[in-house]
Amino acid sequence: MLRGMAGKEAPDWREVMLDQVRTLIEEAVPEVEEEIKWRKPSSPDGVPVWSHEGMICTGETYKDKVKITFAKGAALDDPKGLFNSGLEGKTRHAIDIFEGDALDKAAFKALVKEAAALNES
């Protein structure tokens, strides 16, 4: 792993991607609330959960990907086809992002806004 200034390790791509996702979520729904849940020995940092009148999505990092799981993803319109995981699920759908993948920011923000609106209805 690369070392940054003052001997700190540079963040790996998964941390960078999760930060980008966090920013997009906050831009899409400024009143969103983020909390960390499900801390355990295998995941000491826990899982970020974004909510607005109910859960919108979670963000998890794995060895080879970042997974953004929408709590009510199956009910969302996804015209750009961002959902690529959990498509057989009747409630949740997810976006798996692998190293080097580019996330369609506008389409992602549209999904987040739609999920927040669904929670409000």
C-alpha positions in Angstrom: 0.0 0.0 0.0 1.3 3.5 -0.8 2.2 5.8 2.0 1.1 9.4 2.0 2.5 12.3 3.9 3.5 11.9 7.6 3.7 8.1 7.1 -0.1 7.6 6.8 -1.3 4.9 4.4 -3.0 6.3 1.3 -6.6 5.2 1.1 -7.2 2.3 -1.2 -9.7 2.5 -4.1 -12.5 1.0 -2.0 -12.3 3.8 0.6 -12.1 6.4 -2.2 -15.1 5.0 -4.0 -17.2 4.8 -0.8 -16.3 8.4 -0.1 -17.5 9.3 -3.6 -20.7 7.4 -3.1 -21.2 9.2 0.3 -20.8 12.6 -1.4 -23.3 11.7 -4.2 -25.9 10.5 -1.6 -25.5 13.7 0.4 -25.9 15.8 -2.8 -29.0 13.9 -3.9 -30.7 14.0 -0.5 -29.1 16.8 1.6 -31.2 15.8 4.7 -30.0 12.2 4.6 -28.7 10.7 7.8 -25.7 8.4 7.9 -25.0 6.0 10.8 -22.6 3.1 11.2 -24.2 -0.2 12.1 -23.2 -3.9 12.4 -19.7 -3.6 13.8 -18.1 -7.0 14.3 -14.6 -8.4 14.4 -14.6 -9.1 10.7 -15.9 -5.6 10.0 -14.6 -3.3 12.9 -15.5 -0.1 11.0 -19.1 -1.3 10.6 -21.4 -0.6 7.6 -22.5 2.9 6.7 -26.3 3.1 6.4 -28.0 6.1 4.8 -31.6 6.9 5.8 -34.3 9.4 5.1 -37.7 8.5 6.6 -36.4 4.9 6.3 -33.4 3.2 5.0 -32.2 4.2 1.6 -29.0 2.1 1.2 -26.0 0.6 2.8 -22.3 0.7 1.6 -20.0 -2.3 2.2 -16.5 -2.9 1.2 -15.3 -6.3 0.2 -11.9 -7.6 -1.0 -12.7 -7.0 -4.6 -15.7 -4.6 -4.6 -17.8 -1.9 -3.0 -21.4 -3.0 -2.7 -24.2 -0.4 -2.4 -27.4 -2.2 -1.5 -30.7 -0.3 -1.8 -33.3 -1.5 0.8 -36.2 -1.2 -1.6 -34.2 -1.5 -4.8 -36.6 -3.8 -6.5 -39.3 -1.1 -6.4 -37.0 1.5 -8.0 -36.9 2.4 -11.7 -33.4 1.8 -13.0 -33.3 3.0 -16.6 -29.5 3.2 -16.8 -29.1 -0.4 -15.4 -27.0 0.4 -12.5 -28.2 -2.5 -10.5 -26.0 -5.5 -11.2 -26.4 -7.6 -8.1 -29.2 -9.2 -6.1 -31.5 -8.8 -9.1 -33.4 -12.0 -8.1 -34.3 -10.4 -4.8 -37.9 -9.2 -4.4 -37.0 -6.3 -2.2 -33.3 -5.4 -2.3 -31.1 -4.8 -5.3 -27.4 -3.8 -5.3 -24.7 -2.1 -7.3 -21.3 -3.9 -7.2 -18.5 -1.5 -8.1 -15.2 -3.1 -9.0 -11.8 -1.4 -9.1 -11.6 0.7 -12.3 -15.4 0.9 -12.7 -16.9 4.3 -13.3 -20.2 5.1 -11.6 -22.8 7.0 -13.6 -23.1 9.9 -11.0 -26.4 11.3 -12.4 -28.1 8.0 -12.6 -26.9 7.0 -9.1 -28.2 10.3 -7.6 -31.5 9.7 -9.4 -31.8 6.3 -7.7 -31.0 7.8 -4.3 -33.6 10.5 -4.8 -36.2 8.0 -5.9 -35.5 5.8 -2.9 -35.9 8.7 -0.5 -39.2 9.7 -2.3 -40.4 6.1 -2.0 -39.7 6.3 1.8 -41.7 9.5 2.0 -44.8 8.1 0.3 
